[in-house]
Each structure stands twice: as structure tokens, then as C-alpha cells.
Amino acid sequence: MGEGGNDDGVPGKMSKRTVFVTVGTTSFDKLVMAADTDQLNRELQNKGYTHLVIQMGRGSYFPQKNDGADGSLAVDYFTFSPSIADHLKASSLMISHADGHNKFFSDLGAFLRHYVSASL
């Protein structure tokens, strides 16, 4: 099984590998904007990631959605969720905002890779 439980088990098909970006309940448009760049999307694809999910909180910047049908990185976003546990379990990598994440860190459980960004 792939990292974070993402292996779809279809022979010859690339395993789904998801990066989950979360800012919690705050607004951190700089992080969301940084996640929504062609440069980062290309780099994530080069590293074998297939999906990017952004939890944008109260931010006013809305990322570009992409279904990935053309072979590019699939990108989706949402504002809030009662729990991010399912997103964490489905992800291979999490990128988060460092401030006020006690609740989110309690959801980490078996989560392996995590990158934290400080407020700028």
C-alpha cells in the first residue's frame, strides 16, 4: 500500500499521492497562494504527487481548481471541515500553518510527513 493509504491497487496505474495544505480556522492567503503556483504544482508532480487539496480557512484567495484530466496535478480546495482526519489519512504529505494547530495535530495519528510554514 502507498504512503498514507493511497495505493489504488490498479496495475499499471499511478498510485494516488495527495498533498494536503491546511491553514486551520485562520486566514493565511500567502500560504494558499504559494500552494497555488505552477512552479509548486510542477515540483509536486516531479516528486510523484498526483493531487493537491487546500483547506483555505477564512482566506479571500481562491485557488484554481483542476480535475487533472490532462495529466496535470489535480487541485481542489475547501474552506472548513468538522474534522480533517479523513484528509490526513488520504494524504502523503501535509503542509500547514504553524499557529494554533493543536486540534489539527491531534488528528495526525499515523501521519508521516509534515511541513510547517510560519506566519509571514
C-alpha positions in Angstrom: 0.0 0.0 0.0 1.3 3.5 -0.8 2.1 6.3 1.7 -0.9 7.5 3.7 -3.1 4.6 2.4 -3.3 6.0 -1.2 -2.5 3.0 -3.3 -5.5 2.3 -5.6 -4.2 -1.2 -6.4 -4.8 -0.9 -10.2 -1.8 -2.5 -12.0 -0.1 -0.1 -14.4 -1.9 2.9 -12.9 0.0 5.6 -10.9 -0.9 5.5 -7.2 -2.8 8.5 -5.9 -0.5 10.6 -3.8 -2.0 13.6 -2.2 -0.6 16.8 -0.7 -2.9 18.4 1.9 -2.4 22.1 2.7 -4.2 23.4 5.7 -4.4 26.8 7.4 -6.9 25.9 10.1 -9.6 28.4 11.0 -7.5 31.4 10.3 -6.7 33.3 7.1 -3.2 32.7 5.6 -3.6 33.7 1.9 0.2 33.8 1.4 0.4 30.1 2.1 -2.6 29.3 -0.1 -1.2 31.5 -2.9 2.2 29.8 -2.6 0.5 26.4 -2.9 -1.4 27.5 -6.0 1.6 28.2 -8.2 2.5 26.4 -11.4 6.1 26.1 -10.1 4.9 24.2 -7.0 2.5 22.1 -8.9 5.2 21.0 -11.3 7.6 20.2 -8.5 5.0 18.1 -6.7 4.3 16.2 -9.9 8.0 15.7 -10.4 8.1 14.2 -6.8 5.2 11.8 -7.8 2.3 13.6 -6.2 -1.0 13.4 -8.2 -3.4 15.6 -6.1 -3.3 18.8 -4.1 -6.1 19.6 -1.6 -6.1 23.0 0.0 -8.0 23.9 3.2 -8.1 27.7 2.9 -9.9 28.7 6.1 -11.2 32.3 6.2 -8.9 33.4 3.3 -10.1 35.5 0.5 -7.8 34.0 -2.2 -9.4 31.1 -4.1 -7.0 28.6 -5.7 -7.5 27.4 -9.3 -9.3 24.0 -9.3 -8.1 21.4 -11.8 -9.5 17.9 -12.3 -6.1 16.7 -13.5 -7.8 15.0 -16.6 -5.0 16.3 -18.8 -2.4 14.5 -16.7 -1.5 17.6 -14.6 -1.8 17.8 -10.8 -5.4 17.6 -9.7 -6.2 20.6 -7.4 -9.2 21.1 -5.1 -9.9 23.3 -2.2 -12.4 23.9 0.6 -12.9 26.4 3.5 -13.7 24.3 6.6 -14.5 20.8 7.7 -15.6 19.4 11.0 -12.5 17.2 11.0 -9.5 16.9 8.7 -8.8 13.3 9.8 -10.0 11.8 6.5 -7.9 14.3 4.5 -4.9 13.5 6.6 -5.4 9.7 6.2 -5.7 10.2 2.4 -2.5 12.3 2.2 1.1 11.5 1.7 2.3 15.0 2.7 0.8 17.8 4.8 1.8 21.5 4.6 0.3 23.6 7.3 0.3 27.0 9.0 2.1 26.7 12.4 -0.1 28.9 14.6 -3.0 27.4 16.6 -2.9 23.9 15.2 -3.4 22.0 18.4 -6.7 20.5 17.2 -5.2 19.6 13.8 -2.1 18.0 15.3 -4.4 15.8 17.4 -5.8 14.4 14.1 -2.4 13.5 12.8 -2.4 9.9 14.2 -0.3 7.8 11.8 0.5 10.7 9.6 4.2 10.6 8.5 5.3 13.7 6.5 4.6 17.2 7.6 5.9 20.6 6.5 5.1 23.6 8.7 5.1 27.2 7.5 5.4 30.1 10.0 3.3 33.2 9.6 5.0 35.8 7.4 
